[in-house]
Amino acid sequence: MTYNPELLNKAKRHPEKQKNPDRPMGRKPDWIRVRAPQGKVYHETREIVHKAKLNTVCEEAGCPNVGECWDKKHATFMIMGEICTRACSFCNIATGKPGELDKMEPLRVGVAVGQMDLKHVVVTAVDRDDLDDGGAEHFEKTIGAIRFKSPGTTIEILPGDFHGDMESIDRVIRAKPDVFNHNLETVPRLYPTIRPGARYFRSLRLLQRVKDVDPAQFTKSGMMVGLGETREEVGQVMDDLRAADVDFLTIGQYLQPTPKHAPVERFWSPEEFEELERMARAKGFLMVSASPLTRSSYHAGDDFEKLRAARDAILVKGVVA
């Protein structure tokens, strides 16, 4: 028998999905095309990340924007290992039983941020349901290490839901990241099949908790379209996020990583994304990014500056009035 190494690797990364029937991936529309990773700066960024033995969601999740972002020295660090304890049907991160936390990882992230001279950094993580605090202490230490090694860098974090444990959530909030990002990912009707390990209203409560504890901290959330949601359902998610006082919303097109993952039900057009952005802005978000290739950390640094400017403009307007 002849074995296909690529198929074996995918089976190893996603053992829970191997019983799924293959879903045709189809041809992507022209507006999804991206250029292949290349260029001197891209390779320099890759070398820094790999030498520091760090993981990035850019590589692990197969982000389509990796070439553009790394060419600008933008990388989203993924802490707490490369194996997730959950098995979302849209995600390309490896699933299984993770190993012990690397106690030196926070320091290595801080050093890498300094070496890359980043103005803004995004730090995400795999879900670690095996840990009592869900990895809250590790996030706290990573934020502290970045502040120590690169004090001028603004920090955006993208953690999981910590199983709704408020003590863990509060610990991360008190570490004072500049942006606390937590993605809803999809509409509540699709959670049982798309995000079975999570709970829609638990994630909303987490985002609201950030504002309750630290009203000055920016909050952000993202979702994908193309999984079978309706426009009305997307609008309801926007309303729920505004009710939780979320500042920034990102919306992007879901892309199927492998035939074993959830299928793309349809590709939303660039014009439809423009309409979603107008809808979100009308509902009162300070910042909205909506396009087929938008991802949570795509253009995060530039968007943070716009976000801060938008709030400053509102504060000035309030003082003048």
N, C-alpha and C positions, 0 to 999 in steps of 0.2 A: 504494500500500500504506500502511496506517495502522500506525504504530509505537506500542507501549505503553511510555512512559518507565520505568515501574516494572520491567517485565520486562527492558528493556535495562540498567537499573542492576544488577539481580541478576545478569545474565549477565556484566557487567563485574567484579563482585565475586567471582564464582565461575566463571571460564571453564572450569575442569576438570570442573565438574559438569553442563555444558549437554548432554552426550550421555546423561546419565542419563534414564531414563523418569520421567515425573511420578508421584510416589507420593501418593495421596490423603491429605490431612492430617486429615480427619475433624473431629468436634466434640469439644472438650475437656470433661471432666467438670466438674461444678460446683465441686469443690474446687481447681481450677486458676485460677479467676477472680481477677483482680487489678484494683484501681482504676486509672484512667488518671492519668498524672502531672499534678499540679496543685499549687497552693499557693505562697505567697510564698517560703518557704525553698527549695523545689525550683527555682524560677526564679533565685534568688540563687546557688545552687550551680552551676547550668547556666551562668550568666553568668561566674562566676569561672573555671570550666574552659575555656570558649570564649575568654575574653579572654586567658588564658595560652597559648592555642593548644596545648592538651593533649588527648590521646585518653583515653577511658575505655572499659573493657570493658563498662560498663553500657550505653553507647550502641552500640558497635561489635558486640557480641554479641547485642544485643536482649534484655537481661536483663528478665524479667517483674517484678523487684522494684525497678526504677529509680525509680518514683514514691515508694515508701515510703522507700528508702534516701536519695535526694537530699533528701527532705523533712526528713531528720534530719542533713543535711550529711555523709552517708557516700558516698564515691565511690571506685571502684577505678581508679587511674591505670594506663594501658597505655602503656608506654614503647617506644622503638625504632621508632616509626612505626605505621601502621595496616594494613600489608600483611604477611601471614605467608608464609613460604616453604614451609609444609606445607599439606596439603589434607585435614584430617580430615573425614569425612563427616557429622559431627554439628555442626560449628562454623560460625558465621555471620560470622566474621572474614574480611575480603577476602584473597584469595590471589593470589600473583604474584611479581614481582621488585621488592623494596623499594628505596628510595633510600638515600642516605648517612645515617648517624646524625647527629642534630642535637646538636651538642656542648653547646648551651645548655639542652637539655631537662632534665637533672638539676636545674639551678638553678631552672628554672621550676616543676618539681614541688615543690621545697623551699619556694619562695615561696608557692605555692598552698596547701600544707599549713598554712603559718603563717597565711595569710589566713583559711582556713576554721577555724582553731583546733582542729584535729583531735587527739583524744586517741590515736587509733589509725588508721593508714593502711595500705591494701593496695596494693601495686604489682605489677602483672603485666606481661607483655610478649608481643608476637608472637614466634614462633620465627624466629630469624635464622641459618639454616644457611649463609648466604652469608658470615658473619663467622668469622674464625679462632677466636675465643674464644666464639662463640655469643652475644655481648653481655655477657659476665661483667664486663668493665671498666665498661660503662655502668650495670649494676646497682650495682656498687661505688660509682660516683660519685653515683648517685641516692640511695643510702642515706646517703652522707656529706653530701649537700646537705640532706637532711631533718634529719639530726642537727644541722647547723649552723644552719638557719633555724628549726627547731622542736624544740629539744632534749628537750622533755617528751613528745613523741609516740612511742608504740611503733610499730614497723614490722613489717609482715608482707609477705613477698614470695611471688610465685607465678610462678617462672620455668619455662622448658622444661627439657629434659634435657641441654642443652649437648653433645649427641651422646656423652654418657658421658665426656667429657674431664675427668679428675680435677683437672688443674691449674686449669681454669676453674671447676669446681665449688668447689674449695677457696678460690679467690679470693673467691667470693661468700659462702661460709660465714664466712671471716675478717672480712668486713665487719660481721658480727654483727647481722643482723636479729633481732628478737625471736621471730619465727615464720618457719620455712622451710617453705613449702607447695609441694607438687608433686603434681598429680593423676594418679592411675592411670586415671581416667575410666571404664573398663569392665573386663570380665573378659578374661583372656588369649585365650580362644578367639575373641573378636570383634575383636582388634587388627588382623588383616589387612584387614578391611573398614571398621572404624570409626576406627582410629587407625594407618593404614598407615606413617606416617613415624616412629613411635615403636616402642620395644621394651619389653615389660612388665617383664622382669627388669632391664633397664637403669635403668628408673625406680625399681624397688625398691632397687637398689644405690645410686642417688643419695640416697635417703632414709636408708639405713643409713649412708652416708658422713657425713651431717650429724652424726649421733650419735657416730660414730667420732672426728671432728675436734673437735666441741664438744658434749659430752654435756648441757650446760646449756641448749642451744638447743632450743626447742620445734619439733617436726615435725608436719606436718599433710598429709592427703591427702584427695581427694574422688573420688566416682564417681557415675555416673548409672545409673538403672535404667529399663527400658522398651525396651531395644534387643534383647531376645531372650535375656537371661541367665536362668539358673535361680537359685533360692534357694540351692542348694548351692554354685554358683559364686560367688555373692556372699559366702557364708560363708568360702570358701577365700581370697578376696581379703582379707577381714578377718584371717584367720590369717597370711597373708603379710605384711601391714602390721604386725601385732603382732610377728612374727619380726624385722622391721626396726626394732622399738622406736618405731613411730610413735605420737605422743601423741593426735592428734585426727583424727577421721574425719567427713566430711560425705557425706551421700547424698541426692540429689534426683532428681526425675522428669525424664527427657529430654523436651524439647519440640522438635518438628520445625520448623526456621526457614522452610524453603521446600519446595515439592513436589520439588525436586531433591536435597534432603538425605535422609539415612537416615530411613526411616519409624519411627514409634512402633509397636512391636509390641504393647504394651499399657500401660495406665495402672495403676500400682500404687495401691492404696487407702490412705487415711490410716491405717487399722488395720494394714495391712501395713508401713508405714513405722515405726509404733510397735513392731512386732515386730522389725524390723531394728535399731532403736535398742536394744532390750533385748538382742538377740543380741550387738551390738557391745560394749555395756557389760559383758556377762558375759565377754567375751574379754579385757577389761582395758584398754580405751582410757581415758585420763584424761577425755576429752571426746568427745561424740558429738552430731551434729546431723543428724536424718533426718526429712524431711518432703517433700511434693511440690514445694514451692517453695524448698527449701534449695539454695543455691549456695555456692561456696567462700568468698566474701567476705560472704555474707548474715549480718548481725548480728555481724560479725567482731570489733568492739570489745568488745561485751558478752561474747562467747564467750571472748575472750582473758582477760578478768578472771576468768571462771569457770575457765578452764584453769589460770591461775596459782594461784588459790585451791585447786584440786584437788591440785596438786603440793605446795603448802605444807602442806595437811592431811596428806598422806602423809609428808612430811618430819617434821612434828611428831609424828605417830604413831610413826614409827621412832625418834625421839629418846626419847620417853616409854617405849617398849617396851624 
